[in-house]
Amino acid sequence: MNEKYLRAKMIERGLTTEQMSDVLGINRATLSRKMSGASDFKRAEIQQISMILQLNNNDMCRIFFAD
Protein backbone atom coordinates (compact mmCIF):
# COMPACT_ATOMS: atom_id res chain seq x y z
CA MET A 1 0.00 0.00 0.00
CA ASN A 2 1.45 3.33 -1.08
CA GLU A 3 -0.37 5.83 1.14
CA LYS A 4 1.58 8.85 -0.08
CA TYR A 5 0.70 8.22 -3.72
CA LEU A 6 -2.96 7.64 -2.88
CA ARG A 7 -3.07 10.89 -0.90
CA ALA A 8 -1.41 12.71 -3.81
CA LYS A 9 -4.07 11.40 -6.21
CA MET A 10 -6.79 12.47 -3.79
CA ILE A 11 -5.30 15.97 -3.61
CA GLU A 12 -5.15 16.11 -7.43
CA ARG A 13 -8.91 15.47 -7.47
CA GLY A 14 -9.57 17.86 -4.60
CA LEU A 15 -10.80 15.15 -2.21
CA THR A 16 -10.22 15.05 1.52
CA THR A 17 -10.00 11.87 3.56
CA GLU A 18 -13.40 12.70 5.02
CA GLN A 19 -14.97 13.07 1.58
CA MET A 20 -13.41 9.82 0.37
CA SER A 21 -14.63 7.93 3.43
CA ASP A 22 -18.16 9.31 2.86
CA VAL A 23 -18.12 8.14 -0.76
CA LEU A 24 -16.88 4.69 0.28
CA GLY A 25 -19.42 4.46 3.09
CA ILE A 26 -16.83 3.85 5.80
CA ASN A 27 -15.75 6.02 8.70
CA ARG A 28 -12.64 8.15 8.50
CA ALA A 29 -10.71 6.08 11.04
CA THR A 30 -11.33 2.93 9.01
CA LEU A 31 -10.11 4.64 5.84
CA SER A 32 -7.01 5.87 7.67
CA ARG A 33 -6.24 2.32 8.86
CA LYS A 34 -6.63 1.01 5.33
CA MET A 35 -4.49 3.76 3.86
CA SER A 36 -1.74 3.13 6.40
CA GLY A 37 -1.73 -0.58 5.55
CA ALA A 38 -2.99 -1.71 8.95
CA SER A 39 -6.10 -3.11 7.26
CA ASP A 40 -6.84 -4.19 3.68
CA PHE A 41 -9.13 -2.52 1.19
CA LYS A 42 -11.96 -4.64 -0.16
CA ARG A 43 -12.08 -5.24 -3.90
CA ALA A 44 -15.21 -3.06 -4.23
CA GLU A 45 -13.46 -0.22 -2.38
CA ILE A 46 -10.46 -0.42 -4.70
CA GLN A 47 -12.79 -0.29 -7.69
CA GLN A 48 -14.65 2.71 -6.28
CA ILE A 49 -11.44 4.57 -5.49
CA SER A 50 -10.08 3.82 -8.96
CA MET A 51 -13.20 5.22 -10.60
CA ILE A 52 -13.39 8.29 -8.37
CA LEU A 53 -9.73 9.16 -8.81
CA GLN A 54 -9.66 8.04 -12.47
CA LEU A 55 -6.69 5.77 -11.85
CA ASN A 56 -5.04 3.85 -14.66
CA ASN A 57 -3.63 0.34 -14.18
CA ASN A 58 -0.16 1.65 -13.33
CA ASP A 59 -1.58 3.95 -10.65
CA MET A 60 -3.65 1.11 -9.18
CA CYS A 61 -0.65 -1.19 -8.99
CA ARG A 62 1.54 1.55 -7.53
CA ILE A 63 -1.04 2.35 -4.84
CA PHE A 64 -2.63 -0.93 -3.85
CA PHE A 65 0.02 -3.50 -4.66
CA ALA A 66 3.20 -1.73 -3.56
CA ASP A 67 5.43 -3.40 -1.00
Contacts in CASP RR format, 6 or more apart in sequence:
PFRMAT RR
TARGET T0000
AUTHOR 0000-0000-0000
METHOD contacts of the structure
MODEL  1
MNEKYLRAKMIERGLTTEQMSDVLGINRATLSRKMSGASDFKRAEIQQIS
MILQLNNNDMCRIFFAD
1 34 0 8 1.000
1 35 0 8 1.000
1 36 0 8 1.000
1 37 0 8 1.000
1 41 0 8 1.000
1 63 0 8 1.000
1 64 0 8 1.000
1 66 0 8 1.000
2 62 0 8 1.000
2 63 0 8 1.000
2 64 0 8 1.000
2 66 0 8 1.000
3 35 0 8 1.000
3 36 0 8 1.000
3 37 0 8 1.000
5 59 0 8 1.000
5 62 0 8 1.000
5 63 0 8 1.000
5 66 0 8 1.000
6 35 0 8 1.000
6 49 0 8 1.000
6 63 0 8 1.000
7 35 0 8 1.000
9 53 0 8 1.000
9 55 0 8 1.000
9 59 0 8 1.000
9 63 0 8 1.000
10 16 0 8 1.000
10 17 0 8 1.000
10 20 0 8 1.000
10 53 0 8 1.000
12 53 0 8 1.000
13 52 0 8 1.000
13 53 0 8 1.000
13 54 0 8 1.000
15 23 0 8 1.000
15 52 0 8 1.000
15 53 0 8 1.000
17 28 0 8 1.000
17 31 0 8 1.000
17 32 0 8 1.000
17 35 0 8 1.000
18 28 0 8 1.000
20 31 0 8 1.000
20 49 0 8 1.000
20 52 0 8 1.000
21 27 0 8 1.000
21 28 0 8 1.000
21 30 0 8 1.000
21 31 0 8 1.000
23 48 0 8 1.000
23 52 0 8 1.000
24 31 0 8 1.000
24 45 0 8 1.000
24 48 0 8 1.000
24 49 0 8 1.000
26 34 0 8 1.000
26 45 0 8 1.000
30 39 0 8 1.000
33 39 0 8 1.000
34 40 0 8 1.000
34 41 0 8 1.000
34 45 0 8 1.000
41 49 0 8 1.000
41 64 0 8 1.000
46 60 0 8 1.000
46 64 0 8 1.000
49 55 0 8 1.000
50 59 0 8 1.000
50 60 0 8 1.000
53 59 0 8 1.000
55 63 0 8 1.000
END
